[in-house]
Amino acid sequence: MEQTLYRVSRSILKTEHECLDAVQEAVLNAFHSIHTLREPRFFKTWLIRIVTNICYRIARLATDTA
């Protein structure tokens, strides 16, 4: 999953540092929220959605501060 999450984050964010931060935060959030996952077969989709949301938040913060 690491490569998939990194590729998703790289398609949204500009720097490698931001991508790595997004992936790390997504994994941490997923770990803390795993009990909310209703269908284990959708784990991959759920995790990709988490990283996507984090990436958009990071990108939005980057443009707000620029």
Contacts in CASP RR format, 6 or more apart in sequence:
PFRMAT RR
TARGET T0000
AUTHOR 0000-0000-0000
METHOD contacts of the structure
MODEL  1
MEQTLYRVSRSILKTEHECLDAVQEAVLNAFHSIHTLREPRFFKTWLIRI
VTNICYRIARLATDTA
1 44 0 8 1.000
1 47 0 8 1.000
2 23 0 8 1.000
4 44 0 8 1.000
4 48 0 8 1.000
5 23 0 8 1.000
5 26 0 8 1.000
5 27 0 8 1.000
5 47 0 8 1.000
5 48 0 8 1.000
5 51 0 8 1.000
6 19 0 8 1.000
6 20 0 8 1.000
6 23 0 8 1.000
8 48 0 8 1.000
8 51 0 8 1.000
8 52 0 8 1.000
8 55 0 8 1.000
9 18 0 8 1.000
9 19 0 8 1.000
9 20 0 8 1.000
9 22 0 8 1.000
9 23 0 8 1.000
9 51 0 8 1.000
9 54 0 8 1.000
9 55 0 8 1.000
10 16 0 8 1.000
10 19 0 8 1.000
12 22 0 8 1.000
12 52 0 8 1.000
12 55 0 8 1.000
12 56 0 8 1.000
12 59 0 8 1.000
13 19 0 8 1.000
13 22 0 8 1.000
13 55 0 8 1.000
13 58 0 8 1.000
13 59 0 8 1.000
14 62 0 8 1.000
18 55 0 8 1.000
18 58 0 8 1.000
18 62 0 8 1.000
19 55 0 8 1.000
21 58 0 8 1.000
22 51 0 8 1.000
22 54 0 8 1.000
22 55 0 8 1.000
22 58 0 8 1.000
23 51 0 8 1.000
25 54 0 8 1.000
26 47 0 8 1.000
26 50 0 8 1.000
26 51 0 8 1.000
26 54 0 8 1.000
27 47 0 8 1.000
29 50 0 8 1.000
29 54 0 8 1.000
30 46 0 8 1.000
30 47 0 8 1.000
30 50 0 8 1.000
33 50 0 8 1.000
37 43 0 8 1.000
37 46 0 8 1.000
END
